[in-house]
Amino acid sequence: MHPPLFIRPLSETERAQLRAGLHSAHAFTLRRCQILLASDQGQDATLIARNLGCSKGTALNALRAFRAEGLPALEDLLHHSPRLSGKPTSLWTLDLVAEVCCARGWTPRVLTGEAIRQALRRLGISWRRAKHWITSPDPAYARKKTRATG
């Protein structure tokens, strides 16, 4: 059996940022902040999952992501282009999300695309909607998109 996983002690600045994240409009950020603050209070992943109504795996993924990246683990991956993660495309696929999550240490192994879709659904995010969040870093993107789509 593995020992319980906890986050490192938080600085006051980090704790304040996590508390501010409790007011986020994004479910992903809100849930991660709840998990990290609960771990900071000494709760293990099983207790966090029970108290927040999520799976133990969700809690462990948030704790692992924070260990690997710190506060940037609060970012919602789908709101950023895959190119920022070193991928040669500008559109997310479920398998690509799974690959990047594993590479960032958010999941212990590469999950299936279906597992990612179900996790997004639990967060209230439909995959159809998630694919269209991406915008180009091109400063003229909005003008070009309007011209192209009418």
C-alpha positions as CSV (number, residue, x, y, z in Angstrom):
1,M,0.0,0.0,0.0
2,H,1.3,3.5,-0.9
3,P,1.6,6.1,1.8
4,P,-1.0,9.0,1.6
5,L,-0.1,11.8,-0.8
6,F,-0.1,15.3,0.5
7,I,1.1,18.6,-1.0
8,R,4.1,20.5,0.4
9,P,3.4,23.2,2.9
10,L,1.9,26.3,1.2
11,S,3.2,29.8,1.4
12,E,0.7,32.5,2.5
13,T,0.7,33.8,-1.1
14,E,-0.1,30.4,-2.5
15,R,-2.8,29.8,0.1
16,A,-4.3,33.2,-0.8
17,Q,-4.3,32.3,-4.5
18,L,-6.0,29.0,-3.8
19,R,-8.7,30.8,-1.7
20,A,-9.2,33.3,-4.6
21,G,-9.6,30.3,-6.9
22,L,-12.6,29.1,-4.9
23,H,-14.5,32.0,-6.7
24,S,-13.4,30.9,-10.2
25,A,-16.0,30.5,-12.9
26,H,-14.2,27.5,-14.1
27,A,-15.2,24.2,-12.5
28,F,-11.7,22.7,-13.1
29,T,-9.9,25.5,-11.2
30,L,-12.5,25.6,-8.4
31,R,-12.2,21.8,-7.8
32,R,-8.4,21.8,-7.9
33,C,-8.4,24.7,-5.3
34,Q,-10.7,22.8,-3.1
35,I,-8.6,19.7,-3.3
36,L,-5.3,21.5,-2.6
37,L,-6.7,23.5,0.3
38,A,-8.1,20.3,1.8
39,S,-4.7,18.6,1.5
40,D,-3.1,21.6,3.1
41,Q,-5.4,21.0,6.1
42,G,-4.1,17.5,6.4
43,Q,-6.8,15.5,4.6
44,D,-5.7,12.6,2.5
45,A,-7.1,11.9,-1.0
46,T,-9.7,9.4,0.2
47,L,-11.2,11.9,2.7
48,I,-11.0,14.7,0.2
49,A,-12.8,12.7,-2.4
50,R,-15.5,11.7,0.1
51,N,-16.0,15.3,1.3
52,L,-16.0,16.8,-2.2
53,G,-18.0,14.1,-4.0
54,C,-15.3,13.3,-6.5
55,S,-13.2,10.2,-7.1
56,K,-10.0,9.5,-5.2
57,G,-8.3,9.5,-8.6
58,T,-9.4,13.1,-9.2
59,A,-7.9,14.1,-5.9
60,L,-4.7,12.3,-6.5
61,N,-4.4,13.8,-10.0
62,A,-4.7,17.3,-8.5
63,L,-2.1,16.6,-5.8
64,R,0.3,15.1,-8.3
65,A,-0.1,18.0,-10.7
66,F,0.6,20.5,-7.9
67,R,3.7,18.6,-6.9
68,A,4.9,18.6,-10.5
69,E,4.0,22.2,-11.5
70,G,2.9,24.2,-8.5
71,L,0.1,26.8,-9.1
72,P,0.2,26.5,-12.9
73,A,-1.6,23.1,-12.3
74,L,-4.7,25.2,-11.8
75,E,-4.9,26.2,-15.4
76,D,-7.6,24.7,-17.5
77,L,-5.6,23.0,-20.2
78,L,-8.3,23.2,-22.8
79,H,-8.3,27.0,-22.8
80,H,-4.8,27.0,-24.3
81,S,-3.5,25.8,-27.6
82,P,-1.9,22.4,-27.8
83,R,1.0,24.2,-29.4
84,L,1.9,25.7,-26.0
85,S,2.5,22.1,-24.9
86,G,4.8,21.4,-27.8
87,K,2.2,19.7,-30.0
88,P,2.1,20.3,-33.8
89,T,-1.6,21.1,-34.0
90,S,-3.9,23.8,-32.8
91,L,-6.9,21.6,-32.0
92,W,-7.3,19.3,-29.1
93,T,-8.3,15.6,-29.4
94,L,-9.2,13.5,-26.5
95,D,-6.1,11.4,-27.0
96,L,-3.9,14.5,-27.2
97,V,-5.4,15.8,-23.9
98,A,-4.6,12.4,-22.3
99,E,-1.1,12.5,-23.6
100,V,-0.4,16.0,-22.3
101,C,-2.0,15.3,-18.9
102,C,0.3,12.3,-18.4
103,A,3.4,14.3,-19.6
104,R,2.6,17.1,-17.1
105,G,2.3,14.5,-14.3
106,W,-1.4,15.1,-13.8
107,T,-2.2,11.4,-14.4
108,P,0.0,8.5,-13.5
109,R,-0.3,7.0,-17.0
110,V,-1.8,7.9,-20.4
111,L,-5.6,7.6,-20.1
112,T,-7.9,6.7,-22.9
113,G,-9.7,9.4,-24.8
114,E,-13.0,8.0,-23.4
115,A,-11.7,8.4,-19.8
116,I,-10.9,12.1,-20.6
117,R,-14.3,12.6,-22.2
118,Q,-16.0,11.2,-19.1
119,A,-13.8,13.3,-16.8
120,L,-14.8,16.4,-18.8
121,R,-18.4,15.5,-18.6
122,R,-18.2,15.2,-14.8
123,L,-16.8,18.7,-14.8
124,G,-19.8,19.9,-16.8
125,I,-17.7,20.4,-20.0
126,S,-19.0,19.0,-23.2
127,W,-16.3,17.9,-25.6
128,R,-18.0,19.7,-28.5
129,R,-17.7,23.0,-26.6
130,A,-14.2,22.4,-25.4
131,K,-12.8,22.0,-28.9
132,H,-13.9,25.6,-29.9
133,W,-12.3,27.4,-27.0
134,I,-9.0,27.7,-28.7
135,T,-8.0,31.0,-30.3
136,S,-4.9,31.9,-32.3
137,P,-2.1,33.9,-30.8
138,D,-2.2,35.9,-34.1
139,P,-3.1,39.6,-33.2
140,A,-5.3,39.8,-36.3
141,Y,-7.1,36.5,-35.5
142,A,-10.5,38.0,-34.7
143,R,-10.5,40.1,-37.9
144,K,-9.4,37.2,-40.1
145,K,-12.0,34.8,-38.4
146,T,-14.8,37.3,-39.0
147,R,-13.8,37.8,-42.6
148,A,-13.6,34.0,-43.1
149,T,-16.9,33.1,-41.3
150,G,-18.9,36.1,-42.2
